[in-house]
Each structure stands twice: as structure tokens, then as C-alpha cells.
Amino acid sequence: MSWFILFVAGVLEAGWLIGIEKSASFSKIPYVIFAVACMTASLVLFGLSLKDIPAPTAYLVWLAVGVVSITLINHVFFDQLITIKQLGCFALIIAGVVGLKLSH
């Protein structure tokens, strides 16, 4: 269950990054509220995952899931292109996360 919680925390990390980006330097309050809510939930869930997952591993997975999530969200919803090289690198990141899970 801790790995699932950590995965959700990573996806929420992408949420607060989008909120900050769309807030236009914190001038659009709904996006600021969204960013703060995602950030809070992400950190709380990250902290909960530390009960069963070592901190260095959890931090690496949290960041990896966040990076892949923000890229996919930007591609799907904001028409940001993803190159073949980037896809290959994301596949390596995901393989690394799966490897960490299997070795835990």
C-alpha cells in the first residue's frame, strides 16, 4: 500500500507544478489554491509512504513519478511535444522505479 500512496504523491506533485505554472506568478488565486492543495496532499502522502519505504528510495520514486506525470499531463492537455529520445529516457526512469519496487 505504501508504494501506491507514494505513486499518488508523485502524481500530485505534478498537480502542484501545473498549478504554480498556471497561476501566472501567483496572481490567479484558484490555481494557487489548487497548487497548495496538491502540494500539501503530496507531502502528506509522501510522509506516510516513509513508514515502509526508505527515504532515499521514496524520494527518488516520488521525483520520478512527478517528472513523468508532469510531462504526460503537459503532452495530453497542453499540447507539449514529447520526442522519441524523451520517451526512451522516460522508459528508463519507469524501469528504474519498477526495479526499485521489485528490489524492496
DRENKE-782552 format. One record per atom (N, C-alpha, C, O): atom name; residue in three letters; residue number from 0; x, y, z. Coordinates in pm, whole numbers. Layout:
! residues N
atom:CA, res:ALA, n:NUM, x:X, y:Y, z:Z .
...
This chain:
! residues 104
atom:N, res:MET, n:0, x:82, y:-121, z:0 .
atom:CA, res:MET, n:0, x:0, y:0, z:0 .
atom:C, res:MET, n:0, x:86, y:126, z:0 .
atom:O, res:MET, n:0, x:47, y:228, z:-58 .
atom:N, res:SER, n:1, x:201, y:120, z:65 .
atom:CA, res:SER, n:1, x:289, y:237, z:70 .
atom:C, res:SER, n:1, x:337, y:279, z:-68 .
atom:O, res:SER, n:1, x:355, y:398, z:-95 .
atom:N, res:TRP, n:2, x:360, y:181, z:-156 .
atom:CA, res:TRP, n:2, x:403, y:213, z:-291 .
atom:C, res:TRP, n:2, x:293, y:283, z:-370 .
atom:O, res:TRP, n:2, x:321, y:375, z:-447 .
atom:N, res:PHE, n:3, x:170, y:241, z:-350 .
atom:CA, res:PHE, n:3, x:58, y:308, z:-416 .
atom:C, res:PHE, n:3, x:44, y:451, z:-365 .
atom:O, res:PHE, n:3, x:23, y:544, z:-442 .
atom:N, res:ILE, n:4, x:55, y:468, z:-234 .
atom:CA, res:ILE, n:4, x:48, y:601, z:-173 .
atom:C, res:ILE, n:4, x:159, y:690, z:-229 .
atom:O, res:ILE, n:4, x:137, y:807, z:-259 .
atom:N, res:LEU, n:5, x:279, y:634, z:-244 .
atom:CA, res:LEU, n:5, x:391, y:709, z:-298 .
atom:C, res:LEU, n:5, x:366, y:747, z:-444 .
atom:O, res:LEU, n:5, x:399, y:858, z:-486 .
atom:N, res:PHE, n:6, x:307, y:656, z:-521 .
atom:CA, res:PHE, n:6, x:273, y:686, z:-660 .
atom:C, res:PHE, n:6, x:174, y:802, z:-668 .
atom:O, res:PHE, n:6, x:193, y:894, z:-748 .
atom:N, res:VAL, n:7, x:70, y:800, z:-587 .
atom:CA, res:VAL, n:7, x:-29, y:909, z:-585 .
atom:C, res:VAL, n:7, x:38, y:1040, z:-544 .
atom:O, res:VAL, n:7, x:8, y:1145, z:-601 .
atom:N, res:ALA, n:8, x:129, y:1033, z:-447 .
atom:CA, res:ALA, n:8, x:202, y:1154, z:-404 .
atom:C, res:ALA, n:8, x:282, y:1212, z:-521 .
atom:O, res:ALA, n:8, x:288, y:1333, z:-537 .
atom:N, res:GLY, n:9, x:342, y:1125, z:-602 .
atom:CA, res:GLY, n:9, x:418, y:1172, z:-718 .
atom:C, res:GLY, n:9, x:330, y:1238, z:-822 .
atom:O, res:GLY, n:9, x:368, y:1339, z:-881 .
atom:N, res:VAL, n:10, x:212, y:1181, z:-845 .
atom:CA, res:VAL, n:10, x:118, y:1241, z:-941 .
atom:C, res:VAL, n:10, x:71, y:1377, z:-889 .
atom:O, res:VAL, n:10, x:57, y:1472, z:-966 .
atom:N, res:LEU, n:11, x:46, y:1386, z:-758 .
atom:CA, res:LEU, n:11, x:4, y:1514, z:-701 .
atom:C, res:LEU, n:11, x:115, y:1618, z:-708 .
atom:O, res:LEU, n:11, x:87, y:1738, z:-714 .
atom:N, res:GLU, n:12, x:238, y:1573, z:-707 .
atom:CA, res:GLU, n:12, x:349, y:1667, z:-725 .
atom:C, res:GLU, n:12, x:336, y:1736, z:-860 .
atom:O, res:GLU, n:12, x:360, y:1856, z:-872 .
atom:N, res:ALA, n:13, x:298, y:1660, z:-963 .
atom:CA, res:ALA, n:13, x:275, y:1719, z:-1094 .
atom:C, res:ALA, n:13, x:161, y:1820, z:-1088 .
atom:O, res:ALA, n:13, x:166, y:1923, z:-1156 .
atom:N, res:GLY, n:14, x:59, y:1791, z:-1009 .
atom:CA, res:GLY, n:14, x:-53, y:1883, z:-994 .
atom:C, res:GLY, n:14, x:-11, y:2018, z:-940 .
atom:O, res:GLY, n:14, x:-56, y:2122, z:-989 .
atom:N, res:TRP, n:15, x:75, y:2018, z:-839 .
atom:CA, res:TRP, n:15, x:112, y:2149, z:-785 .
atom:C, res:TRP, n:15, x:206, y:2223, z:-879 .
atom:O, res:TRP, n:15, x:206, y:2346, z:-880 .
atom:N, res:LEU, n:16, x:284, y:2151, z:-958 .
atom:CA, res:LEU, n:16, x:367, y:2220, z:-1056 .
atom:C, res:LEU, n:16, x:282, y:2288, z:-1163 .
atom:O, res:LEU, n:16, x:311, y:2400, z:-1205 .
atom:N, res:ILE, n:17, x:177, y:2220, z:-1206 .
atom:CA, res:ILE, n:17, x:85, y:2280, z:-1304 .
atom:C, res:ILE, n:17, x:15, y:2401, z:-1242 .
atom:O, res:ILE, n:17, x:1, y:2505, z:-1306 .
atom:N, res:GLY, n:18, x:-30, y:2386, z:-1118 .
atom:CA, res:GLY, n:18, x:-96, y:2497, z:-1051 .
atom:C, res:GLY, n:18, x:-9, y:2621, z:-1041 .
atom:O, res:GLY, n:18, x:-55, y:2732, z:-1064 .
atom:N, res:ILE, n:19, x:117, y:2601, z:-1006 .
atom:CA, res:ILE, n:19, x:209, y:2714, z:-996 .
atom:C, res:ILE, n:19, x:232, y:2777, z:-1134 .
atom:O, res:ILE, n:19, x:232, y:2899, z:-1148 .
atom:N, res:GLU, n:20, x:250, y:2692, z:-1234 .
atom:CA, res:GLU, n:20, x:273, y:2744, z:-1369 .
atom:C, res:GLU, n:20, x:153, y:2824, z:-1419 .
atom:O, res:GLU, n:20, x:170, y:2931, z:-1478 .
atom:N, res:LYS, n:21, x:32, y:2774, z:-1396 .
atom:CA, res:LYS, n:21, x:-89, y:2839, z:-1446 .
atom:C, res:LYS, n:21, x:-132, y:2958, z:-1359 .
atom:O, res:LYS, n:21, x:-220, y:3034, z:-1399 .
atom:N, res:SER, n:22, x:-72, y:2973, z:-1241 .
atom:CA, res:SER, n:22, x:-113, y:3082, z:-1152 .
atom:C, res:SER, n:22, x:-64, y:3218, z:-1197 .
atom:O, res:SER, n:22, x:-102, y:3320, z:-1139 .
atom:N, res:ALA, n:23, x:21, y:3222, z:-1300 .
atom:CA, res:ALA, n:23, x:76, y:3349, z:-1351 .
atom:C, res:ALA, n:23, x:138, y:3430, z:-1237 .
atom:O, res:ALA, n:23, x:92, y:3539, z:-1203 .
atom:N, res:SER, n:24, x:245, y:3373, z:-1181 .
atom:CA, res:SER, n:24, x:316, y:3436, z:-1069 .
atom:C, res:SER, n:24, x:225, y:3462, z:-950 .
atom:O, res:SER, n:24, x:231, y:3567, z:-887 .
atom:N, res:PHE, n:25, x:141, y:3365, z:-920 .
atom:CA, res:PHE, n:25, x:50, y:3366, z:-805 .
atom:C, res:PHE, n:25, x:-57, y:3474, z:-812 .
atom:O, res:PHE, n:25, x:-107, y:3517, z:-708 .
atom:N, res:SER, n:26, x:-92, y:3518, z:-932 .
atom:CA, res:SER, n:26, x:-196, y:3621, z:-947 .
atom:C, res:SER, n:26, x:-334, y:3560, z:-971 .
atom:O, res:SER, n:26, x:-435, y:3629, z:-954 .
atom:N, res:LYS, n:27, x:-341, y:3435, z:-1010 .
atom:CA, res:LYS, n:27, x:-470, y:3368, z:-1032 .
atom:C, res:LYS, n:27, x:-494, y:3275, z:-914 .
atom:O, res:LYS, n:27, x:-442, y:3163, z:-908 .
atom:N, res:ILE, n:28, x:-575, y:3323, z:-821 .
atom:CA, res:ILE, n:28, x:-594, y:3257, z:-692 .
atom:C, res:ILE, n:28, x:-645, y:3113, z:-702 .
atom:O, res:ILE, n:28, x:-597, y:3029, z:-626 .
atom:N, res:PRO, n:29, x:-740, y:3080, z:-790 .
atom:CA, res:PRO, n:29, x:-783, y:2939, z:-796 .
atom:C, res:PRO, n:29, x:-667, y:2842, z:-825 .
atom:O, res:PRO, n:29, x:-663, y:2733, z:-770 .
atom:N, res:TYR, n:30, x:-575, y:2883, z:-912 .
atom:CA, res:TYR, n:30, x:-460, y:2797, z:-940 .
atom:C, res:TYR, n:30, x:-364, y:2790, z:-821 .
atom:O, res:TYR, n:30, x:-303, y:2686, z:-798 .
atom:N, res:VAL, n:31, x:-353, y:2899, z:-748 .
atom:CA, res:VAL, n:31, x:-270, y:2899, z:-627 .
atom:C, res:VAL, n:31, x:-329, y:2802, z:-525 .
atom:O, res:VAL, n:31, x:-256, y:2723, z:-465 .
atom:N, res:ILE, n:32, x:-459, y:2807, z:-506 .
atom:CA, res:ILE, n:32, x:-526, y:2716, z:-412 .
atom:C, res:ILE, n:32, x:-508, y:2572, z:-456 .
atom:O, res:ILE, n:32, x:-479, y:2484, z:-374 .
atom:N, res:PHE, n:33, x:-524, y:2546, z:-586 .
atom:CA, res:PHE, n:33, x:-503, y:2412, z:-640 .
atom:C, res:PHE, n:33, x:-360, y:2365, z:-613 .
atom:O, res:PHE, n:33, x:-339, y:2251, z:-570 .
atom:N, res:ALA, n:34, x:-263, y:2453, z:-637 .
atom:CA, res:ALA, n:34, x:-122, y:2418, z:-616 .
atom:C, res:ALA, n:34, x:-95, y:2385, z:-469 .
atom:O, res:ALA, n:34, x:-28, y:2286, z:-439 .
atom:N, res:VAL, n:35, x:-145, y:2467, z:-379 .
atom:CA, res:VAL, n:35, x:-122, y:2446, z:-236 .
atom:C, res:VAL, n:35, x:-189, y:2316, z:-190 .
atom:O, res:VAL, n:35, x:-133, y:2242, z:-110 .
atom:N, res:ALA, n:36, x:-309, y:2290, z:-239 .
atom:CA, res:ALA, n:36, x:-380, y:2167, z:-202 .
atom:C, res:ALA, n:36, x:-303, y:2044, z:-251 .
atom:O, res:ALA, n:36, x:-286, y:1947, z:-178 .
atom:N, res:CYS, n:37, x:-257, y:2048, z:-376 .
atom:CA, res:CYS, n:37, x:-181, y:1935, z:-430 .
atom:C, res:CYS, n:37, x:-48, y:1918, z:-356 .
atom:O, res:CYS, n:37, x:-7, y:1806, z:-327 .
atom:N, res:MET, n:38, x:17, y:2029, z:-327 .
atom:CA, res:MET, n:38, x:145, y:2024, z:-256 .
atom:C, res:MET, n:38, x:128, y:1963, z:-118 .
atom:O, res:MET, n:38, x:206, y:1878, z:-76 .
atom:N, res:THR, n:39, x:26, y:2008, z:-47 .
atom:CA, res:THR, n:39, x:1, y:1956, z:88 .
atom:C, res:THR, n:39, x:-30, y:1807, z:84 .
atom:O, res:THR, n:39, x:28, y:1730, z:161 .
atom:N, res:ALA, n:40, x:-120, y:1767, z:-5 .
atom:CA, res:ALA, n:40, x:-156, y:1626, z:-15 .
atom:C, res:ALA, n:40, x:-35, y:1543, z:-57 .
atom:O, res:ALA, n:40, x:-14, y:1433, z:-4 .
atom:N, res:SER, n:41, x:44, y:1594, z:-150 .
atom:CA, res:SER, n:41, x:162, y:1521, z:-195 .
atom:C, res:SER, n:41, x:261, y:1499, z:-81 .
atom:O, res:SER, n:41, x:312, y:1388, z:-64 .
atom:N, res:LEU, n:42, x:286, y:1602, z:-5 .
atom:CA, res:LEU, n:42, x:382, y:1589, z:106 .
atom:C, res:LEU, n:42, x:329, y:1498, z:217 .
atom:O, res:LEU, n:42, x:405, y:1421, z:275 .
atom:N, res:VAL, n:43, x:200, y:1507, z:245 .
atom:CA, res:VAL, n:43, x:142, y:1419, z:348 .
atom:C, res:VAL, n:43, x:153, y:1273, z:304 .
atom:O, res:VAL, n:43, x:194, y:1187, z:381 .
atom:N, res:LEU, n:44, x:115, y:1246, z:180 .
atom:CA, res:LEU, n:44, x:123, y:1109, z:130 .
atom:C, res:LEU, n:44, x:267, y:1061, z:122 .
atom:O, res:LEU, n:44, x:296, y:945, z:153 .
atom:N, res:PHE, n:45, x:357, y:1148, z:80 .
atom:CA, res:PHE, n:45, x:499, y:1112, z:78 .
atom:C, res:PHE, n:45, x:545, y:1073, z:219 .
atom:O, res:PHE, n:45, x:613, y:972, z:236 .
atom:N, res:GLY, n:46, x:507, y:1152, z:317 .
atom:CA, res:GLY, n:46, x:543, y:1122, z:455 .
atom:C, res:GLY, n:46, x:486, y:988, z:502 .
atom:O, res:GLY, n:46, x:554, y:913, z:573 .
atom:N, res:LEU, n:47, x:363, y:959, z:464 .
atom:CA, res:LEU, n:47, x:303, y:831, z:501 .
atom:C, res:LEU, n:47, x:377, y:713, z:438 .
atom:O, res:LEU, n:47, x:390, y:607, z:500 .
atom:N, res:SER, n:48, x:424, y:732, z:317 .
atom:CA, res:SER, n:48, x:494, y:622, z:249 .
atom:C, res:SER, n:48, x:627, y:590, z:316 .
atom:O, res:SER, n:48, x:680, y:480, z:301 .
atom:N, res:LEU, n:49, x:682, y:686, z:390 .
atom:CA, res:LEU, n:49, x:811, y:665, z:454 .
atom:C, res:LEU, n:49, x:805, y:564, z:569 .
atom:O, res:LEU, n:49, x:909, y:522, z:619 .
atom:N, res:LYS, n:50, x:685, y:525, z:609 .
atom:CA, res:LYS, n:50, x:672, y:423, z:714 .
atom:C, res:LYS, n:50, x:729, y:288, z:668 .
atom:O, res:LYS, n:50, x:783, y:213, z:748 .
atom:N, res:ASP, n:51, x:717, y:259, z:538 .
atom:CA, res:ASP, n:51, x:758, y:129, z:486 .
atom:C, res:ASP, n:51, x:867, y:135, z:379 .
atom:O, res:ASP, n:51, x:925, y:32, z:345 .
atom:N, res:ILE, n:52, x:895, y:252, z:327 .
atom:CA, res:ILE, n:52, x:993, y:266, z:218 .
atom:C, res:ILE, n:52, x:1106, y:357, z:268 .
atom:O, res:ILE, n:52, x:1079, y:464, z:323 .
atom:N, res:PRO, n:53, x:1231, y:315, z:250 .
atom:CA, res:PRO, n:53, x:1343, y:400, z:293 .
atom:C, res:PRO, n:53, x:1338, y:537, z:225 .
atom:O, res:PRO, n:53, x:1301, y:547, z:108 .
atom:N, res:ALA, n:54, x:1376, y:641, z:296 .
atom:CA, res:ALA, n:54, x:1365, y:778, z:247 .
atom:C, res:ALA, n:54, x:1435, y:800, z:113 .
atom:O, res:ALA, n:54, x:1375, y:862, z:25 .
atom:N, res:PRO, n:55, x:1559, y:755, z:92 .
atom:CA, res:PRO, n:55, x:1622, y:781, z:-39 .
atom:C, res:PRO, n:55, x:1545, y:716, z:-155 .
atom:O, res:PRO, n:55, x:1531, y:776, z:-261 .
atom:N, res:THR, n:56, x:1498, y:595, z:-134 .
atom:CA, res:THR, n:56, x:1421, y:527, z:-238 .
atom:C, res:THR, n:56, x:1289, y:599, z:-263 .
atom:O, res:THR, n:56, x:1251, y:622, z:-377 .
atom:N, res:ALA, n:57, x:1220, y:634, z:-155 .
atom:CA, res:ALA, n:57, x:1091, y:703, z:-168 .
atom:C, res:ALA, n:57, x:1108, y:836, z:-239 .
atom:O, res:ALA, n:57, x:1026, y:872, z:-324 .
atom:N, res:TYR, n:58, x:1212, y:909, z:-205 .
atom:CA, res:TYR, n:58, x:1233, y:1040, z:-267 .
atom:C, res:TYR, n:58, x:1259, y:1025, z:-417 .
atom:O, res:TYR, n:58, x:1205, y:1101, z:-497 .
atom:N, res:LEU, n:59, x:1342, y:929, z:-453 .
atom:CA, res:LEU, n:59, x:1372, y:906, z:-594 .
atom:C, res:LEU, n:59, x:1246, y:868, z:-672 .
atom:O, res:LEU, n:59, x:1224, y:918, z:-782 .
atom:N, res:VAL, n:60, x:1166, y:780, z:-616 .
atom:CA, res:VAL, n:60, x:1042, y:737, z:-684 .
atom:C, res:VAL, n:60, x:945, y:853, z:-693 .
atom:O, res:VAL, n:60, x:882, y:873, z:-797 .
atom:N, res:TRP, n:61, x:931, y:930, z:-586 .
atom:CA, res:TRP, n:61, x:841, y:1046, z:-583 .
atom:C, res:TRP, n:61, x:877, y:1145, z:-694 .
atom:O, res:TRP, n:61, x:790, y:1193, z:-767 .
atom:N, res:LEU, n:62, x:1005, y:1174, z:-706 .
atom:CA, res:LEU, n:62, x:1050, y:1266, z:-812 .
atom:C, res:LEU, n:62, x:1029, y:1207, z:-951 .
atom:O, res:LEU, n:62, x:985, y:1277, z:-1042 .
atom:N, res:ALA, n:63, x:1061, y:1080, z:-967 .
atom:CA, res:ALA, n:63, x:1047, y:1015, z:-1098 .
atom:C, res:ALA, n:63, x:902, y:1013, z:-1143 .
atom:O, res:ALA, n:63, x:872, y:1046, z:-1258 .
atom:N, res:VAL, n:64, x:813, y:975, z:-1055 .
atom:CA, res:VAL, n:64, x:670, y:973, z:-1089 .
atom:C, res:VAL, n:64, x:622, y:1115, z:-1120 .
atom:O, res:VAL, n:64, x:543, y:1135, z:-1212 .
atom:N, res:GLY, n:65, x:669, y:1212, z:-1044 .
atom:CA, res:GLY, n:65, x:631, y:1351, z:-1070 .
atom:C, res:GLY, n:65, x:678, y:1399, z:-1206 .
atom:O, res:GLY, n:65, x:602, y:1465, z:-1278 .
atom:N, res:VAL, n:66, x:802, y:1369, z:-1242 .
atom:CA, res:VAL, n:66, x:857, y:1413, z:-1371 .
atom:C, res:VAL, n:66, x:781, y:1349, z:-1487 .
atom:O, res:VAL, n:66, x:743, y:1418, z:-1582 .
atom:N, res:VAL, n:67, x:759, y:1220, z:-1480 .
atom:CA, res:VAL, n:67, x:687, y:1152, z:-1587 .
atom:C, res:VAL, n:67, x:543, y:1202, z:-1594 .
atom:O, res:VAL, n:67, x:490, y:1224, z:-1703 .
atom:N, res:SER, n:68, x:480, y:1221, z:-1479 .
atom:CA, res:SER, n:68, x:341, y:1269, z:-1475 .
atom:C, res:SER, n:68, x:327, y:1408, z:-1535 .
atom:O, res:SER, n:68, x:237, y:1431, z:-1616 .
atom:N, res:ILE, n:69, x:414, y:1500, z:-1497 .
atom:CA, res:ILE, n:69, x:402, y:1637, z:-1547 .
atom:C, res:ILE, n:69, x:424, y:1640, z:-1697 .
atom:O, res:ILE, n:69, x:358, y:1716, z:-1768 .
atom:N, res:THR, n:70, x:515, y:1559, z:-1746 .
atom:CA, res:THR, n:70, x:539, y:1554, z:-1890 .
atom:C, res:THR, n:70, x:419, y:1499, z:-1964 .
atom:O, res:THR, n:70, x:379, y:1554, z:-2067 .
atom:N, res:LEU, n:71, x:360, y:1390, z:-1914 .
atom:CA, res:LEU, n:71, x:243, y:1332, z:-1979 .
atom:C, res:LEU, n:71, x:123, y:1425, z:-1972 .
atom:O, res:LEU, n:71, x:48, y:1438, z:-2070 .
atom:N, res:ILE, n:72, x:103, y:1491, z:-1859 .
atom:CA, res:ILE, n:72, x:-7, y:1586, z:-1845 .
atom:C, res:ILE, n:72, x:10, y:1702, z:-1943 .
atom:O, res:ILE, n:72, x:-85, y:1743, z:-2010 .
atom:N, res:ASN, n:73, x:132, y:1755, z:-1950 .
atom:CA, res:ASN, n:73, x:158, y:1865, z:-2044 .
atom:C, res:ASN, n:73, x:137, y:1821, z:-2188 .
atom:O, res:ASN, n:73, x:90, y:1899, z:-2271 .
atom:N, res:HIS, n:74, x:172, y:1697, z:-2219 .
atom:CA, res:HIS, n:74, x:153, y:1647, z:-2355 .
atom:C, res:HIS, n:74, x:6, y:1631, z:-2389 .
atom:O, res:HIS, n:74, x:-39, y:1672, z:-2496 .
atom:N, res:VAL, n:75, x:-70, y:1571, z:-2298 .
atom:CA, res:VAL, n:75, x:-211, y:1540, z:-2325 .
atom:C, res:VAL, n:75, x:-298, y:1665, z:-2321 .
atom:O, res:VAL, n:75, x:-383, y:1684, z:-2408 .
atom:N, res:PHE, n:76, x:-278, y:1751, z:-2221 .
atom:CA, res:PHE, n:76, x:-369, y:1863, z:-2201 .
atom:C, res:PHE, n:76, x:-319, y:1996, z:-2256 .
atom:O, res:PHE, n:76, x:-400, y:2085, z:-2283 .
atom:N, res:PHE, n:77, x:-189, y:2010, z:-2274 .
atom:CA, res:PHE, n:77, x:-135, y:2139, z:-2314 .
atom:C, res:PHE, n:77, x:-52, y:2132, z:-2442 .
atom:O, res:PHE, n:77, x:25, y:2223, z:-2472 .
atom:N, res:ASP, n:78, x:-67, y:2023, z:-2517 .
atom:CA, res:ASP, n:78, x:-4, y:2006, z:-2649 .
atom:C, res:ASP, n:78, x:147, y:2025, z:-2651 .
atom:O, res:ASP, n:78, x:203, y:2074, z:-2749 .
atom:N, res:GLN, n:79, x:213, y:1987, z:-2543 .
atom:CA, res:GLN, n:79, x:358, y:1992, z:-2542 .
atom:C, res:GLN, n:79, x:411, y:1862, z:-2606 .
atom:O, res:GLN, n:79, x:368, y:1753, z:-2569 .
atom:N, res:LEU, n:80, x:501, y:1875, z:-2700 .
atom:CA, res:LEU, n:80, x:552, y:1760, z:-2771 .
atom:C, res:LEU, n:80, x:649, y:1679, z:-2686 .
atom:O, res:LEU, n:80, x:721, y:1734, z:-2602 .
atom:N, res:ILE, n:81, x:649, y:1548, z:-2708 .
atom:CA, res:ILE, n:81, x:746, y:1458, z:-2645 .
atom:C, res:ILE, n:81, x:823, y:1392, z:-2759 .
atom:O, res:ILE, n:81, x:764, y:1334, z:-2850 .
atom:N, res:THR, n:82, x:955, y:1400, z:-2753 .
atom:CA, res:THR, n:82, x:1038, y:1340, z:-2858 .
atom:C, res:THR, n:82, x:1059, y:1191, z:-2828 .
atom:O, res:THR, n:82, x:1035, y:1143, z:-2718 .
atom:N, res:ILE, n:83, x:1105, y:1121, z:-2930 .
atom:CA, res:ILE, n:83, x:1136, y:979, z:-2915 .
atom:C, res:ILE, n:83, x:1247, y:959, z:-2811 .
atom:O, res:ILE, n:83, x:1242, y:865, z:-2732 .
atom:N, res:LYS, n:84, x:1346, y:1047, z:-2812 .
atom:CA, res:LYS, n:84, x:1453, y:1038, z:-2712 .
atom:C, res:LYS, n:84, x:1398, y:1054, z:-2571 .
atom:O, res:LYS, n:84, x:1438, y:982, z:-2480 .
atom:N, res:GLN, n:85, x:1305, y:1149, z:-2553 .
atom:CA, res:GLN, n:85, x:1244, y:1167, z:-2422 .
atom:C, res:GLN, n:85, x:1166, y:1044, z:-2381 .
atom:O, res:GLN, n:85, x:1173, y:1001, z:-2265 .
atom:N, res:LEU, n:86, x:1091, y:986, z:-2473 .
atom:CA, res:LEU, n:86, x:1016, y:865, z:-2441 .
atom:C, res:LEU, n:86, x:1109, y:753, z:-2397 .
atom:O, res:LEU, n:86, x:1079, y:680, z:-2302 .
atom:N, res:GLY, n:87, x:1223, y:740, z:-2465 .
atom:CA, res:GLY, n:87, x:1320, y:639, z:-2424 .
atom:C, res:GLY, n:87, x:1373, y:664, z:-2284 .
atom:O, res:GLY, n:87, x:1389, y:570, z:-2206 .
atom:N, res:CYS, n:88, x:1401, y:788, z:-2253 .
atom:CA, res:CYS, n:88, x:1450, y:823, z:-2120 .
atom:C, res:CYS, n:88, x:1343, y:799, z:-2014 .
atom:O, res:CYS, n:88, x:1373, y:751, z:-1904 .
atom:N, res:PHE, n:89, x:1217, y:832, z:-2046 .
atom:CA, res:PHE, n:89, x:1109, y:806, z:-1951 .
atom:C, res:PHE, n:89, x:1091, y:656, z:-1929 .
atom:O, res:PHE, n:89, x:1061, y:613, z:-1818 .
atom:N, res:ALA, n:90, x:1111, y:577, z:-2034 .
atom:CA, res:ALA, n:90, x:1103, y:431, z:-2018 .
atom:C, res:ALA, n:90, x:1212, y:383, z:-1923 .
atom:O, res:ALA, n:90, x:1188, y:293, z:-1842 .
atom:N, res:LEU, n:91, x:1331, y:442, z:-1932 .
atom:CA, res:LEU, n:91, x:1438, y:406, z:-1839 .
atom:C, res:LEU, n:91, x:1404, y:446, z:-1696 .
atom:O, res:LEU, n:91, x:1432, y:372, z:-1602 .
atom:N, res:ILE, n:92, x:1344, y:564, z:-1680 .
atom:CA, res:ILE, n:92, x:1303, y:609, z:-1547 .
atom:C, res:ILE, n:92, x:1200, y:512, z:-1489 .
atom:O, res:ILE, n:92, x:1211, y:471, z:-1373 .
atom:N, res:ILE, n:93, x:1101, y:476, z:-1568 .
atom:CA, res:ILE, n:93, x:997, y:384, z:-1521 .
atom:C, res:ILE, n:93, x:1057, y:248, z:-1489 .
atom:O, res:ILE, n:93, x:1021, y:186, z:-1389 .
atom:N, res:ALA, n:94, x:1149, y:201, z:-1574 .
atom:CA, res:ALA, n:94, x:1217, y:73, z:-1546 .
atom:C, res:ALA, n:94, x:1294, y:80, z:-1415 .
atom:O, res:ALA, n:94, x:1297, y:-17, z:-1339 .
atom:N, res:GLY, n:95, x:1355, y:194, z:-1388 .
atom:CA, res:GLY, n:95, x:1426, y:212, z:-1261 .
atom:C, res:GLY, n:95, x:1333, y:208, z:-1141 .
atom:O, res:GLY, n:95, x:1365, y:148, z:-1039 .
atom:N, res:VAL, n:96, x:1218, y:271, z:-1154 .
atom:CA, res:VAL, n:96, x:1120, y:271, z:-1045 .
atom:C, res:VAL, n:96, x:1069, y:129, z:-1022 .
atom:O, res:VAL, n:96, x:1059, y:84, z:-908 .
atom:N, res:VAL, n:97, x:1038, y:58, z:-1130 .
atom:CA, res:VAL, n:97, x:992, y:-81, z:-1117 .
atom:C, res:VAL, n:97, x:1102, y:-166, z:-1054 .
atom:O, res:VAL, n:97, x:1074, y:-251, z:-969 .
atom:N, res:GLY, n:98, x:1225, y:-145, z:-1095 .
atom:CA, res:GLY, n:98, x:1337, y:-218, z:-1036 .
atom:C, res:GLY, n:98, x:1350, y:-192, z:-887 .
atom:O, res:GLY, n:98, x:1376, y:-284, z:-810 .
atom:N, res:LEU, n:99, x:1333, y:-66, z:-846 .
atom:CA, res:LEU, n:99, x:1338, y:-34, z:-703 .
atom:C, res:LEU, n:99, x:1225, y:-103, z:-627 .
atom:O, res:LEU, n:99, x:1245, y:-153, z:-516 .
atom:N, res:LYS, n:100, x:1108, y:-106, z:-687 .
atom:CA, res:LYS, n:100, x:994, y:-172, z:-622 .
atom:C, res:LYS, n:100, x:1022, y:-322, z:-607 .
atom:O, res:LYS, n:100, x:998, y:-380, z:-501 .
atom:N, res:LEU, n:101, x:1073, y:-383, z:-713 .
atom:CA, res:LEU, n:101, x:1099, y:-527, z:-708 .
atom:C, res:LEU, n:101, x:1212, y:-563, z:-612 .
atom:O, res:LEU, n:101, x:1214, y:-674, z:-558 .
atom:N, res:SER, n:102, x:1304, y:-471, z:-591 .
atom:CA, res:SER, n:102, x:1416, y:-500, z:-501 .
atom:C, res:SER, n:102, x:1386, y:-467, z:-355 .
atom:O, res:SER, n:102, x:1465, y:-499, z:-267 .
atom:N, res:HIS, n:103, x:1273, y:-404, z:-330 .
atom:CA, res:HIS, n:103, x:1237, y:-364, z:-194 .
atom:C, res:HIS, n:103, x:1177, y:-478, z:-117 .
atom:O, res:HIS, n:103, x:1142, y:-462, z:0 .
